[in-house]
Amino acid sequence: MGQARFAAQWFRRNDHGSERYVLSVPGTISPRLPAGDSAFGNLFLAGDWTRTGLDVGCVECATMSGKQAARAISGYPKAVVGEHDLTLGWLNWFGGLLPRLWARVRYFVTAWRLGR
């Protein structure tokens, strides 16, 4: 059973950078799953491919997703900066620049409101 089971598996090595990364295609925010919505009570999602509110693949989105997963588990942090969708149509005219700037503005406004 052990050798036959091992031989029946399919192995593939991803040795090119583009093969190891899940792309963030524009306009894919709505079908992404939030951190606490996996349909399993004991499974929480995290990664820049989840619904974070930003339609980009980056370490900032992965961090936001990790915070959202922590909130789904423990209720903390109460707010994750930048998590609300940027869905205004005119933002698409600016491509990826304006959403990144807007996320930074939201970060500083939220930090100011929290008194930091």
C-alpha positions as CSV (number, residue, x, y, z in Angstrom):
1,M,0.0,0.0,0.0
2,G,2.8,2.5,0.9
3,Q,4.9,2.2,-2.3
4,A,1.9,2.0,-4.7
5,R,0.3,5.0,-2.9
6,F,3.5,7.0,-3.2
7,A,3.9,6.1,-6.9
8,A,0.3,7.1,-7.7
9,Q,0.9,10.7,-6.5
10,W,1.6,13.5,-9.0
11,F,4.6,15.7,-8.2
12,R,5.5,19.0,-9.8
13,R,8.1,21.5,-8.9
14,N,7.3,25.2,-9.2
15,D,10.7,26.8,-9.8
16,H,9.7,30.0,-11.7
17,G,8.6,33.0,-9.7
18,S,5.4,33.4,-11.6
19,E,4.4,29.9,-10.9
20,R,4.6,30.4,-7.2
21,Y,2.4,33.4,-7.0
22,V,-1.4,33.6,-7.3
23,L,-2.2,36.6,-9.4
24,S,-4.6,39.4,-8.3
25,V,-6.6,40.0,-11.5
26,P,-8.4,43.4,-11.6
27,G,-12.0,43.3,-10.5
28,T,-11.8,40.1,-8.4
29,I,-12.7,41.5,-5.0
30,S,-16.3,40.4,-4.9
31,P,-15.8,36.6,-5.4
32,R,-13.0,36.4,-2.8
33,L,-13.8,34.8,0.5
34,P,-13.4,36.9,3.7
35,A,-11.2,35.5,6.5
36,G,-14.1,34.2,8.6
37,D,-16.3,32.9,5.8
38,S,-14.9,29.5,4.9
39,A,-18.1,27.5,5.6
40,F,-16.3,25.5,8.2
41,G,-16.5,26.6,11.9
42,N,-12.9,25.8,12.6
43,L,-11.2,27.0,9.4
44,F,-10.1,30.6,9.0
45,L,-8.5,32.0,5.8
46,A,-5.5,34.3,5.5
47,G,-3.4,35.5,2.5
48,D,-3.4,38.3,-0.1
49,W,-5.8,36.3,-2.2
50,T,-8.7,36.7,0.3
51,R,-11.2,39.6,0.5
52,T,-9.2,42.3,2.1
53,G,-10.8,45.3,0.4
54,L,-7.8,46.0,-1.8
55,D,-7.6,44.5,-5.3
56,V,-3.8,43.9,-5.3
57,G,-1.5,41.1,-4.4
58,C,1.0,42.4,-1.9
59,V,2.4,41.8,1.6
60,E,0.1,44.6,2.9
61,C,-3.0,42.6,1.8
62,A,-1.5,39.5,3.4
63,T,-1.0,41.4,6.7
64,M,-4.6,42.8,6.5
65,S,-5.9,39.3,5.9
66,G,-4.0,37.9,8.9
67,K,-5.5,40.6,11.1
68,Q,-9.0,39.8,9.7
69,A,-8.4,36.1,10.5
70,A,-7.3,37.0,14.0
71,R,-10.4,39.1,14.4
72,A,-12.6,36.2,13.2
73,I,-11.0,34.0,15.8
74,S,-10.7,36.3,18.8
75,G,-12.6,39.5,18.0
76,Y,-9.4,41.5,18.0
77,P,-8.4,43.9,16.4
78,K,-11.7,45.7,16.1
79,A,-10.8,47.5,12.9
80,V,-8.3,46.6,10.2
81,V,-7.1,49.7,8.3
82,G,-8.0,49.7,4.6
83,E,-10.4,46.7,4.7
84,H,-13.4,48.4,3.2
85,D,-13.7,47.9,-0.6
86,L,-12.7,50.7,-2.9
87,T,-15.5,50.3,-5.4
88,L,-16.0,53.8,-6.7
89,G,-16.0,53.6,-10.5
90,W,-13.9,56.7,-11.0
91,L,-11.0,55.1,-9.1
92,N,-10.5,52.6,-11.9
93,W,-9.5,55.5,-14.2
94,F,-6.4,55.9,-12.1
95,G,-5.4,52.3,-12.3
96,G,-3.6,51.0,-9.2
97,L,-2.2,54.3,-8.1
98,L,-5.2,55.9,-6.5
99,P,-6.3,52.9,-4.5
100,R,-2.9,52.6,-2.9
101,L,-2.9,56.3,-2.0
102,W,-6.4,56.0,-0.7
103,A,-5.4,53.1,1.5
104,R,-2.6,55.2,3.0
105,V,-4.9,58.1,3.6
106,R,-7.4,55.7,5.3
107,Y,-4.5,54.4,7.4
108,F,-3.4,57.8,8.6
109,V,-7.0,58.9,9.3
110,T,-7.8,55.8,11.3
111,A,-4.5,56.1,13.2
112,W,-5.3,59.7,13.9
113,R,-8.8,58.8,15.1
114,L,-7.3,56.1,17.4
115,G,-5.0,58.7,18.8
116,R,-1.7,57.2,17.7
